[in-house]
Amino acid sequence: MPNLRSNLLHNLLVCMHLKEHIKVVSDLAFDAVDDDGSGGLDQGEIAEIMKEVAVKMDLTPPTEDDLSAILAELDEDYDGVVDKGEFLNLIMLVIGKMLESEEELQEKVNEEVHNEMRQELDKLNELKQ
C-alpha cells in the first residue's frame, strides 16, 4: 500500500537540500531585521523579532531571561550578536524541526489510512463469507 506524502513534507525535504538557496532568503530576512545595519542581531533586535512572532502566533512573549538564553544558544562565537551564518543555522534548525514534526504527522496519517483501509477490507471479506 503506498504511503501518502503531504506537499509540506515534500517541500521541507527539498528545502533541506537547498541550503544555498535558503541562505539567500535567510540573508534577506536577516537584513530586514538588522535595524541598525551592524551585521549582527543584538538582544534588542532578537527581542523585537521574538515578541512579534509570539504575538502573531498567540503565544506568551519571551522574558528577558528567555531572550538571554536564546542569544547564548545562537551566538556560536560568543561575540554578543547573531551574525548571518548563525541566523542561517537557526533557519535550518527551524526547517529541520518542521520536517520532523511533519514526518511524525505524516506517519500518523498513513497509519490511520492504513487501519481504515484494513477495516474496510475486513468488512468486505466478512460479507463475502
DSSP file (Angstrom, degrees, kcal/mol; ACC not computed):
  #  RESIDUE AA STRUCTURE BP1 BP2  ACC     N-H-->O    O-->H-N    N-H-->O    O-->H-N    TCO  KAPPA ALPHA  PHI   PSI    X-CA   Y-CA   Z-CA
    1    1 A M              0   0    0      0, 0.0     2,-0.1     0, 0.0   113,-0.0   0.000 360.0 360.0 360.0 128.1    0.0    0.0    0.0
    2    2 A P        -     0   0    0      0, 0.0     2,-0.3     0, 0.0     0, 0.0  -0.386 360.0-122.3 -71.7 146.0    1.6    3.3   -1.0
    3    3 A N        -     0   0    0     -2,-0.1     2,-0.3     1,-0.0   104,-0.1  -0.661  21.8-125.8 -83.8 142.0    2.2    5.9    1.7
    4    4 A L        -     0   0    0     -2,-0.3     2,-0.4   102,-0.2   106,-0.1  -0.649  24.0-162.1 -83.1 144.7    0.6    9.3    1.3
    5    5 A R        -     0   0    0     -2,-0.3     2,-0.1   105,-0.0    98,-0.0  -0.994  12.5-131.8-132.7 128.2    3.0   12.3    1.4
    6    6 A S     >  -     0   0    0     -2,-0.4     4,-2.1    96,-0.1     5,-0.1  -0.338  18.7-121.9 -74.8 157.1    1.9   15.8    2.1
    7    7 A N  H  > S+     0   0    0      2,-0.2     4,-2.9     1,-0.2     5,-0.2   0.887 113.9  54.9 -63.1 -38.9    3.1   18.7   -0.1
    8    8 A L  H  > S+     0   0    0      2,-0.2     4,-2.7     1,-0.2     5,-0.2   0.928 107.2  49.2 -62.0 -44.9    4.6   20.4    3.0
    9    9 A L  H  > S+     0   0    0      1,-0.2     4,-2.3     2,-0.2    -1,-0.2   0.937 112.5  48.1 -59.9 -46.2    6.6   17.3    3.8
   10   10 A H  H  X S+     0   0    0     -4,-2.1     4,-2.2     1,-0.2    -2,-0.2   0.935 112.7  48.4 -58.3 -47.2    7.9   17.2    0.2
   11   11 A N  H  X S+     0   0    0     -4,-2.9     4,-2.5     1,-0.2    -2,-0.2   0.882 110.7  50.5 -63.7 -39.1    8.7   20.9    0.2
   12   12 A L  H  X S+     0   0    0     -4,-2.7     4,-2.0     2,-0.2    -1,-0.2   0.898 109.4  51.1 -66.3 -39.6   10.6   20.7    3.6
   13   13 A L  H  X S+     0   0    0     -4,-2.3     4,-0.6    -5,-0.2    -2,-0.2   0.913 111.5  47.7 -62.8 -41.4   12.6   17.7    2.3
   14   14 A V  H >< S+     0   0    0     -4,-2.2     3,-1.4     1,-0.2     4,-0.3   0.925 108.9  54.9 -63.2 -44.6   13.5   19.7   -0.8
   15   15 A C  H >< S+     0   0    0     -4,-2.5     3,-1.9     1,-0.3     7,-0.2   0.878  99.0  60.7 -57.5 -40.0   14.4   22.8    1.3
   16   16 A M  H 3< S+     0   0    0     -4,-2.0     3,-0.3     1,-0.3    -1,-0.3   0.745 107.2  46.9 -62.8 -21.2   16.9   20.7    3.4
   17   17 A H  T << S+     0   0    0     -3,-1.4    -1,-0.3    -4,-0.6    -2,-0.2   0.390 103.3  64.2 -99.4   2.9   18.9   20.1    0.2
   18   18 A L    X>  +     0   0    0     -3,-1.9     4,-2.4    -4,-0.3     3,-0.6  -0.285  55.0 145.7-119.9  47.2   18.8   23.6   -1.0
   19   19 A K  H 3> S+     0   0    0     -3,-0.3     4,-2.4     1,-0.3    -1,-0.2   0.845  71.6  55.5 -56.9 -37.3   20.9   25.3    1.7
   20   20 A E  H 3> S+     0   0    0      2,-0.2     4,-1.3     1,-0.2    -1,-0.3   0.886 110.3  45.5 -65.1 -37.2   22.4   27.8   -0.7
   21   21 A H  H <> S+     0   0    0     -3,-0.6     4,-1.6     2,-0.2    -2,-0.2   0.895 112.4  50.8 -70.3 -39.7   19.0   29.0   -1.8
   22   22 A I  H  X S+     0   0    0     -4,-2.4     4,-3.3     1,-0.2    -2,-0.2   0.871 103.9  60.4 -64.2 -35.3   17.8   29.2    1.8
   23   23 A K  H  X S+     0   0    0     -4,-2.4     4,-3.0    -5,-0.2    -1,-0.2   0.891 101.7  52.5 -59.3 -40.3   20.9   31.3    2.6
   24   24 A V  H  X S+     0   0    0     -4,-1.3     4,-1.9     2,-0.2    -1,-0.2   0.941 114.3  41.5 -60.9 -47.3   19.8   33.9    0.1
   25   25 A V  H  X S+     0   0    0     -4,-1.6     4,-2.6     2,-0.2    -2,-0.2   0.905 114.4  52.5 -66.8 -41.5   16.3   34.1    1.7
   26   26 A S  H  X S+     0   0    0     -4,-3.3     4,-2.9     1,-0.2    -2,-0.2   0.916 108.4  50.5 -60.5 -44.3   17.9   34.0    5.2
   27   27 A D  H  X S+     0   0    0     -4,-3.0     4,-2.6     2,-0.2    -1,-0.2   0.895 110.5  49.5 -62.2 -39.9   20.2   36.8    4.4
   28   28 A L  H  X S+     0   0    0     -4,-1.9     4,-1.8     2,-0.2    -2,-0.2   0.923 112.9  46.6 -64.3 -43.6   17.3   38.9    3.1
   29   29 A A  H  X S+     0   0    0     -4,-2.6     4,-1.2     2,-0.2    -2,-0.2   0.908 111.9  52.0 -64.0 -41.2   15.3   38.2    6.3
   30   30 A F  H >X S+     0   0    0     -4,-2.9     4,-1.3     1,-0.2     3,-0.8   0.943 109.1  49.0 -59.2 -49.5   18.4   39.0    8.4
   31   31 A D  H 3< S+     0   0    0     -4,-2.6    -1,-0.2     1,-0.2    -2,-0.2   0.846 106.9  57.4 -60.4 -33.9   18.9   42.3    6.7
   32   32 A A  H 3< S+     0   0    0     -4,-1.8    -1,-0.2     1,-0.2    -2,-0.2   0.798 114.8  36.1 -68.7 -27.8   15.2   43.2    7.2
   33   33 A V  H << S+     0   0    0     -4,-1.2     2,-1.9    -3,-0.8    -1,-0.2   0.507  88.4  96.6-104.4  -5.4   15.5   42.7   11.0
   34   34 A D    ><  -     0   0    0     -4,-1.3     3,-1.6     1,-0.2    -1,-0.1  -0.594  56.0-178.8 -82.0  80.0   19.0   44.1   11.4
   35   35 A D  T 3  S+     0   0    0     -2,-1.9    -1,-0.2     1,-0.3     6,-0.1   0.815  75.3  40.4 -55.7 -39.1   17.6   47.5   12.4
   36   36 A D  T 3  S-     0   0    0      4,-0.2    -1,-0.3    -3,-0.2    -2,-0.1   0.456 103.2-125.6 -94.1   0.6   21.0   49.3   12.9
   37   37 A G    <   +     0   0    0     -3,-1.6    -2,-0.1    -6,-0.1     4,-0.1   0.734  66.4 136.0  67.3  21.9   22.7   47.7    9.9
   38   38 A S  S    S-     0   0    0      2,-0.3    -1,-0.1     1,-0.1     3,-0.1   0.643  72.0-116.8 -78.3 -14.5   25.5   46.4   12.1
   39   39 A G  S    S+     0   0    0      1,-0.2    45,-0.4    -5,-0.1     2,-0.3   0.547  89.5  78.6  86.7   7.0   25.6   43.0   10.5
   40   40 A G  S    S-     0   0    0     43,-0.1     2,-0.7    44,-0.1    -2,-0.3  -0.994  74.8-130.8-147.5 141.5   24.7   41.4   13.8
   41   41 A L  B     -A   82   0A   0     41,-2.7    41,-2.1    -2,-0.3     2,-0.1  -0.831  27.6-161.1 -94.0 118.3   21.5   40.9   15.7
   42   42 A D     >  -     0   0    0     -2,-0.7     4,-2.5    39,-0.2     5,-0.2  -0.297  39.1 -88.7 -88.4 179.9   21.8   42.0   19.3
   43   43 A Q  H  > S+     0   0    0     37,-0.3     4,-2.6     1,-0.2     5,-0.2   0.855 126.7  54.7 -60.4 -35.8   19.5   41.1   22.2
   44   44 A G  H  > S+     0   0    0      2,-0.2     4,-2.0     1,-0.2    -1,-0.2   0.917 110.6  44.5 -64.4 -43.0   17.2   44.0   21.5
   45   45 A E  H  > S+     0   0    0      2,-0.2     4,-2.0     1,-0.2    -2,-0.2   0.885 114.5  49.1 -69.1 -38.6   16.7   43.1   17.8
   46   46 A I  H  X S+     0   0    0     -4,-2.5     4,-2.9     2,-0.2     5,-0.2   0.902 109.0  54.0 -65.6 -39.7   16.2   39.5   18.7
   47   47 A A  H  X S+     0   0    0     -4,-2.6     4,-2.7    -5,-0.2     5,-0.3   0.922 107.4  50.4 -59.3 -44.7   13.7   40.5   21.4
   48   48 A E  H  X S+     0   0    0     -4,-2.0     4,-2.0     2,-0.2    -1,-0.2   0.921 113.1  45.7 -60.2 -45.5   11.7   42.5   18.8
   49   49 A I  H  X S+     0   0    0     -4,-2.0     4,-2.6     2,-0.2    -2,-0.2   0.953 114.8  46.6 -62.4 -50.8   11.6   39.5   16.4
   50   50 A M  H  X S+     0   0    0     -4,-2.9     4,-2.5     1,-0.2    -2,-0.2   0.874 112.8  48.9 -63.5 -38.9   10.6   37.0   19.1
   51   51 A K  H  X S+     0   0    0     -4,-2.7     4,-2.3    -5,-0.2    -1,-0.2   0.894 111.4  50.3 -68.3 -38.9    7.9   39.3   20.6
   52   52 A E  H  X S+     0   0    0     -4,-2.0     4,-2.3    -5,-0.3    -2,-0.2   0.923 112.3  46.9 -63.1 -45.2    6.5   39.9   17.1
   53   53 A V  H  X S+     0   0    0     -4,-2.6     4,-2.2     1,-0.2    -2,-0.2   0.918 110.7  52.9 -63.0 -44.0    6.4   36.1   16.4
   54   54 A A  H  <>S+     0   0    0     -4,-2.5     5,-3.4     1,-0.2     4,-0.3   0.914 110.1  47.7 -58.9 -44.1    4.8   35.4   19.8
   55   55 A V  H ><5S+     0   0    0     -4,-2.3     3,-1.2     3,-0.2    -1,-0.2   0.934 112.5  48.6 -63.0 -46.2    2.0   37.9   19.1
   56   56 A K  H 3<5S+     0   0    0     -4,-2.3    -1,-0.2     1,-0.3    -2,-0.2   0.822 116.5  42.9 -64.2 -30.8    1.4   36.6   15.6
   57   57 A M  T 3<5S-     0   0    0     -4,-2.2    -1,-0.3    -5,-0.2    -2,-0.2   0.350 112.5-118.9 -97.1   6.0    1.3   33.0   17.0
   58   58 A D  T < 5 +     0   0    0     -3,-1.2     2,-0.3    -4,-0.3    -3,-0.2   0.910  67.9 138.4  56.4  46.5   -0.8   34.0   20.0
   59   59 A L      < -     0   0    0     -5,-3.4    -1,-0.2    -6,-0.1    -2,-0.1  -0.730  64.5 -89.2-113.9 164.8    2.0   32.8   22.4
   60   60 A T        -     0   0    0     -2,-0.3     3,-0.1    -3,-0.1    -5,-0.0  -0.616  50.4-114.8 -72.2 127.4    3.4   34.4   25.6
   61   61 A P        -     0   0    0      0, 0.0   -10,-0.1     0, 0.0    -1,-0.1  -0.284  37.9 -96.9 -61.8 149.6    6.2   36.7   24.6
   62   62 A P        -     0   0    0      0, 0.0     2,-0.1     0, 0.0   -11,-0.0  -0.331  35.1-125.2 -68.4 149.5    9.7   35.6   25.9
   63   63 A T     >  -     0   0    0     -3,-0.1     4,-2.5     1,-0.1     5,-0.2  -0.324  31.2 -99.7 -82.0 172.3   11.1   37.1   29.1
   64   64 A E  H  > S+     0   0    0      1,-0.2     4,-2.3     2,-0.2     5,-0.2   0.883 127.5  52.4 -61.0 -37.6   14.5   38.8   29.3
   65   65 A D  H  > S+     0   0    0      2,-0.2     4,-2.2     1,-0.2    -1,-0.2   0.909 108.4  50.5 -64.3 -41.3   15.9   35.6   30.7
   66   66 A D  H  > S+     0   0    0      1,-0.2     4,-2.5     2,-0.2    -2,-0.2   0.933 110.6  49.4 -59.4 -45.3   14.4   33.7   27.7
   67   67 A L  H  X S+     0   0    0     -4,-2.5     4,-2.6     1,-0.2    -2,-0.2   0.887 109.5  51.0 -63.9 -40.0   16.0   36.2   25.3
   68   68 A S  H  X S+     0   0    0     -4,-2.3     4,-2.4     1,-0.2    -1,-0.2   0.907 111.6  48.3 -62.7 -41.2   19.4   35.9   27.0
   69   69 A A  H  X S+     0   0    0     -4,-2.2     4,-2.0     2,-0.2    -2,-0.2   0.890 111.3  50.1 -66.6 -39.5   19.2   32.1   26.7
   70   70 A I  H  X S+     0   0    0     -4,-2.5     4,-2.4     2,-0.2     5,-0.2   0.935 112.0  47.3 -64.0 -46.6   18.2   32.3   23.1
   71   71 A L  H  X S+     0   0    0     -4,-2.6     4,-2.8     1,-0.2    -2,-0.2   0.923 111.4  51.0 -61.2 -44.0   21.1   34.7   22.3
   72   72 A A  H  < S+     0   0    0     -4,-2.4    -1,-0.2     1,-0.2    -2,-0.2   0.874 111.9  48.2 -61.6 -36.6   23.5   32.4   24.2
   73   73 A E  H  < S+     0   0    0     -4,-2.0    -1,-0.2     1,-0.2    -2,-0.2   0.893 118.6  38.2 -70.5 -40.2   22.3   29.4   22.2
   74   74 A L  H  < S+     0   0    0     -4,-2.4     2,-1.8     1,-0.1    -2,-0.2   0.810  95.1  84.9 -81.8 -31.0   22.5   31.1   18.8
   75   75 A D    ><  +     0   0    0     -4,-2.8     3,-1.1    -5,-0.2    -1,-0.1  -0.517  52.1 171.9 -79.3  83.5   25.7   33.1   19.4
   76   76 A E  T 3  S+     0   0    0     -2,-1.8    -1,-0.2     1,-0.3     6,-0.1   0.770  76.8  44.0 -67.8 -27.9   28.2   30.4   18.4
   77   77 A D  T 3  S-     0   0    0      4,-0.2    -1,-0.3    -3,-0.1    -2,-0.1   0.344 104.2-127.4-101.5   7.3   31.3   32.7   18.6
   78   78 A Y    <   +     0   0    0     -3,-1.1    -2,-0.1    -6,-0.1     4,-0.1   0.809  66.2 132.9  57.1  36.7   30.2   34.4   21.8
   79   79 A D  S    S-     0   0    0      2,-0.4    -1,-0.1     0, 0.0     3,-0.1   0.365  78.2-107.5 -98.1   6.1   30.5   37.9   20.5
   80   80 A G  S    S+     0   0    0      1,-0.2   -37,-0.3    -5,-0.1     2,-0.3   0.450  91.5  76.2  87.6  -0.1   27.2   39.0   21.8
   81   81 A V  S    S-     0   0    0    -39,-0.1     2,-0.6   -38,-0.1    -2,-0.4  -0.946  76.7-120.9-138.3 160.2   25.4   39.2   18.5
   82   82 A V  B     -A   41   0A   0    -41,-2.1   -41,-2.7    -2,-0.3    -7,-0.1  -0.912  33.1-160.0-101.2 118.6   23.9   36.7   16.0
   83   83 A D     >  -     0   0    0     -2,-0.6     4,-2.4   -43,-0.2     5,-0.2  -0.292  36.3 -90.1 -90.5-178.8   25.6   37.1   12.6
   84   84 A K  H  > S+     0   0    0    -45,-0.4     4,-2.5     1,-0.2     5,-0.2   0.873 125.9  51.3 -61.7 -38.7   24.2   35.9    9.2
   85   85 A G  H  > S+     0   0    0      2,-0.2     4,-2.0     1,-0.2    -1,-0.2   0.918 112.2  45.7 -64.8 -42.8   25.8   32.5    9.5
   86   86 A E  H  > S+     0   0    0      2,-0.2     4,-1.7     1,-0.2    -2,-0.2   0.864 112.1  52.3 -67.3 -35.7   24.3   31.9   12.9
   87   87 A F  H  X S+     0   0    0     -4,-2.4     4,-2.4     2,-0.2    -2,-0.2   0.899 107.5  51.9 -65.8 -41.4   21.0   33.2   11.7
   88   88 A L  H  X S+     0   0    0     -4,-2.5     4,-2.8     1,-0.2     5,-0.2   0.905 106.2  54.6 -61.3 -41.6   21.1   30.7    8.8
   89   89 A N  H  X S+     0   0    0     -4,-2.0     4,-2.2     1,-0.2    -1,-0.2   0.896 108.0  50.2 -58.3 -39.6   21.8   27.9   11.3
   90   90 A L  H  X S+     0   0    0     -4,-1.7     4,-2.7     2,-0.2    -2,-0.2   0.937 110.0  49.2 -62.9 -46.9   18.7   28.9   13.1
   91   91 A I  H  X S+     0   0    0     -4,-2.4     4,-2.6     1,-0.2    -2,-0.2   0.920 112.4  47.9 -59.8 -44.5   16.6   28.9    9.9
   92   92 A M  H  X S+     0   0    0     -4,-2.8     4,-2.5     2,-0.2    -1,-0.2   0.876 111.2  51.5 -64.9 -37.0   17.9   25.4    9.0
   93   93 A L  H  X S+     0   0    0     -4,-2.2     4,-2.6    -5,-0.2    -2,-0.2   0.924 110.2  48.6 -63.8 -44.5   17.2   24.2   12.6
   94   94 A V  H  X S+     0   0    0     -4,-2.7     4,-2.6     2,-0.2    -2,-0.2   0.926 112.2  48.2 -62.2 -45.0   13.6   25.5   12.3
   95   95 A I  H  X S+     0   0    0     -4,-2.6     4,-2.5     1,-0.2    -1,-0.2   0.910 111.5  51.5 -62.1 -41.2   13.1   23.8    8.9
   96   96 A G  H  X S+     0   0    0     -4,-2.5     4,-2.4     2,-0.2    -2,-0.2   0.911 110.7  47.1 -61.1 -43.2   14.6   20.6   10.4
   97   97 A K  H  X S+     0   0    0     -4,-2.6     4,-2.5     2,-0.2    -2,-0.2   0.892 111.6  51.0 -66.3 -39.3   12.2   20.8   13.3
   98   98 A M  H  X S+     0   0    0     -4,-2.6     4,-2.7     2,-0.2    -2,-0.2   0.907 110.1  50.8 -62.5 -40.7    9.3   21.5   11.0
   99   99 A L  H  X S+     0   0    0     -4,-2.5     4,-2.8     2,-0.2    -2,-0.2   0.929 110.3  48.5 -62.7 -46.6   10.4   18.5    8.9
  100  100 A E  H  X S+     0   0    0     -4,-2.4     4,-2.3     1,-0.2    -2,-0.2   0.931 113.6  47.2 -58.8 -46.0   10.5   16.2   12.0
  101  101 A S  H  X S+     0   0    0     -4,-2.5     4,-2.3     1,-0.2    -2,-0.2   0.910 113.5  47.3 -63.1 -43.6    7.0   17.4   13.0
  102  102 A E  H  X S+     0   0    0     -4,-2.7     4,-2.9     2,-0.2    -1,-0.2   0.880 110.5  52.5 -67.5 -37.8    5.6   16.9    9.6
  103  103 A E  H  X S+     0   0    0     -4,-2.8     4,-2.5     2,-0.2    -2,-0.2   0.915 110.1  48.6 -63.6 -42.1    7.1   13.5    9.2
  104  104 A E  H  X S+     0   0    0     -4,-2.3     4,-1.9     2,-0.2    -2,-0.2   0.925 113.6  46.6 -62.7 -44.5    5.6   12.4   12.6
  105  105 A L  H  X S+     0   0    0     -4,-2.3     4,-2.5     1,-0.2    -2,-0.2   0.915 111.4  51.9 -62.1 -43.4    2.2   13.8   11.5
  106  106 A Q  H  X S+     0   0    0     -4,-2.9     4,-2.9     1,-0.2    -2,-0.2   0.896 107.4  52.3 -62.1 -41.0    2.5   12.1    8.1
  107  107 A E  H  X S+     0   0    0     -4,-2.5     4,-2.3     2,-0.2    -1,-0.2   0.908 110.2  48.8 -61.1 -41.8    3.3    8.7    9.8
  108  108 A K  H  X S+     0   0    0     -4,-1.9     4,-2.5     2,-0.2    -2,-0.2   0.918 112.2  48.0 -64.5 -43.5    0.2    9.1   11.9
  109  109 A V  H  X S+     0   0    0     -4,-2.5     4,-2.8     2,-0.2     5,-0.2   0.935 112.3  49.1 -62.8 -46.5   -2.0    9.9    8.9
  110  110 A N  H  X S+     0   0    0     -4,-2.9     4,-2.6     1,-0.2    -1,-0.2   0.899 111.6  49.6 -60.5 -40.5   -0.6    7.0    6.9
  111  111 A E  H  X S+     0   0    0     -4,-2.3     4,-2.7    -5,-0.2    -1,-0.2   0.915 111.7  48.3 -65.0 -42.9   -1.2    4.6    9.8
  112  112 A E  H  X S+     0   0    0     -4,-2.5     4,-2.6     2,-0.2    -2,-0.2   0.922 113.0  47.4 -63.4 -44.1   -4.8    5.9   10.2
  113  113 A V  H  X S+     0   0    0     -4,-2.8     4,-2.6     2,-0.2     5,-0.2   0.926 112.7  49.7 -62.4 -44.6   -5.5    5.5    6.5
  114  114 A H  H  X S+     0   0    0     -4,-2.6     4,-2.5    -5,-0.2    -2,-0.2   0.928 111.9  47.9 -60.0 -46.2   -3.9    2.0    6.5
  115  115 A N  H  X S+     0   0    0     -4,-2.7     4,-2.4     2,-0.2    -2,-0.2   0.901 112.0  49.5 -62.8 -42.1   -6.0    1.0    9.5
  116  116 A E  H  X S+     0   0    0     -4,-2.6     4,-2.2     2,-0.2    -1,-0.2   0.913 112.4  47.4 -64.0 -42.2   -9.2    2.3    7.9
  117  117 A M  H  X S+     0   0    0     -4,-2.6     4,-2.5     2,-0.2    -2,-0.2   0.900 110.9  51.8 -66.2 -39.8   -8.5    0.5    4.7
  118  118 A R  H  X S+     0   0    0     -4,-2.5     4,-2.4    -5,-0.2    -2,-0.2   0.917 109.9  49.6 -61.7 -43.5   -7.7   -2.7    6.6
  119  119 A Q  H  X S+     0   0    0     -4,-2.4     4,-2.3     2,-0.2    -2,-0.2   0.901 111.0  49.2 -62.7 -41.7  -11.1   -2.4    8.5
  120  120 A E  H  X S+     0   0    0     -4,-2.2     4,-2.3     2,-0.2    -1,-0.2   0.903 111.3  49.2 -65.6 -41.0  -12.9   -1.9    5.2
  121  121 A L  H  X S+     0   0    0     -4,-2.5     4,-2.5     2,-0.2    -2,-0.2   0.899 109.8  51.9 -64.1 -40.1  -11.2   -4.9    3.6
  122  122 A D  H  X S+     0   0    0     -4,-2.4     4,-2.2     2,-0.2    -2,-0.2   0.910 109.4  50.0 -61.9 -41.8  -12.1   -7.0    6.7
  123  123 A K  H  X S+     0   0    0     -4,-2.3     4,-2.0     2,-0.2    -2,-0.2   0.913 110.9  49.2 -62.7 -42.8  -15.7   -5.9    6.3
  124  124 A L  H  X S+     0   0    0     -4,-2.3     4,-1.7     1,-0.2    -2,-0.2   0.902 110.3  50.8 -63.6 -40.7  -15.7   -6.8    2.6
  125  125 A N  H  X S+     0   0    0     -4,-2.5     4,-1.0     1,-0.2    -1,-0.2   0.883 109.0  51.6 -64.6 -37.8  -14.2  -10.2    3.4
  126  126 A E  H  < S+     0   0    0     -4,-2.2     3,-0.4     1,-0.2    -1,-0.2   0.888 108.3  51.6 -64.9 -39.2  -16.9  -10.8    6.1
  127  127 A L  H  < S+     0   0    0     -4,-2.0    -1,-0.2     1,-0.2    -2,-0.2   0.837 105.5  56.0 -66.7 -32.3  -19.6  -10.0    3.5
  128  128 A K  H  <        0   0    0     -4,-1.7    -1,-0.2     1,-0.2    -2,-0.2   0.791 360.0 360.0 -69.4 -28.2  -18.1  -12.5    1.1
  129  129 A Q     <        0   0    0     -4,-1.0    -1,-0.2    -3,-0.4    -2,-0.2   0.468 360.0 360.0 -80.5 360.0  -18.4  -15.3    3.6
